[in-house]
Amino acid sequence: MTLGASIALIVIGAILAFAVDFQVAGVDIQVIGYILMLGGLVGAILTVALSSRRDRYVERDVPARERYVERDRDVY
């Protein structure tokens, strides 16, 4: 799950939990909102934790490859 998807889940969950005011038979919309917010929060924490872990293992002392562009020779 990406960070954007996690934030979207948090926003949709907050809308369902705090702004929606209708009843569906057998379904509690507010609880679904809280579940979505919790899932988004867990996803955001995992995304940040895994991306920082991945960055730690990147070799930073290796110089970037130089890019060579082959040009046509001017022959007279």
C-alpha positions in Angstrom: 0.0 0.0 0.0 1.4 3.4 -0.9 1.3 6.4 1.3 -1.3 8.1 -0.9 -3.6 5.1 -0.6 -3.2 5.1 3.2 -4.0 8.8 3.4 -7.1 8.2 1.1 -8.3 5.5 3.5 -7.9 7.8 6.5 -9.8 10.6 4.7 -12.6 8.3 3.6 -12.8 6.8 7.1 -13.0 10.2 8.7 -15.8 11.3 6.4 -17.7 8.1 7.2 -17.1 8.4 10.9 -17.7 12.1 11.5 -19.6 13.6 8.6 -22.1 11.0 7.3 -25.4 11.0 9.1 -27.5 8.3 7.7 -28.5 4.8 8.8 -28.2 1.6 6.9 -30.0 -1.5 8.3 -27.6 -3.8 9.9 -24.5 -1.7 9.1 -22.9 0.9 11.4 -21.3 3.5 9.1 -19.3 5.1 11.9 -17.6 1.8 12.8 -16.7 1.2 9.2 -15.2 4.7 9.2 -13.1 4.0 12.2 -11.9 0.7 10.7 -10.9 2.4 7.5 -9.0 5.1 9.5 -7.2 2.4 11.5 -6.3 0.5 8.3 -5.0 3.7 6.7 -2.9 4.5 9.7 -1.4 1.0 9.8 -0.7 1.2 6.1 1.0 4.6 6.5 3.2 3.3 9.3 4.2 0.2 7.4 4.9 2.3 4.2 7.2 4.7 6.1 8.9 1.9 8.0 9.6 -0.2 5.0 10.8 2.7 2.9 13.2 3.9 5.5 14.5 0.3 5.9 15.0 0.1 2.2 16.9 3.4 2.1 19.3 2.2 4.8 20.7 -0.5 2.6 21.3 1.7 -0.4 25.0 2.2 -1.0 25.6 5.9 -0.8 29.4 5.9 -1.5 29.1 4.4 -4.9 29.3 7.2 -7.5 26.5 7.5 -10.0 27.2 6.1 -13.5 28.3 8.7 -16.0 26.3 8.9 -19.1 28.1 8.8 -22.3 26.4 10.0 -25.4 27.9 8.8 -28.7 28.1 11.7 -31.2 28.6 11.6 -34.9 32.1 12.6 -35.9 32.6 15.5 -38.2 34.6 14.3 -41.1 35.8 16.8 -43.6 
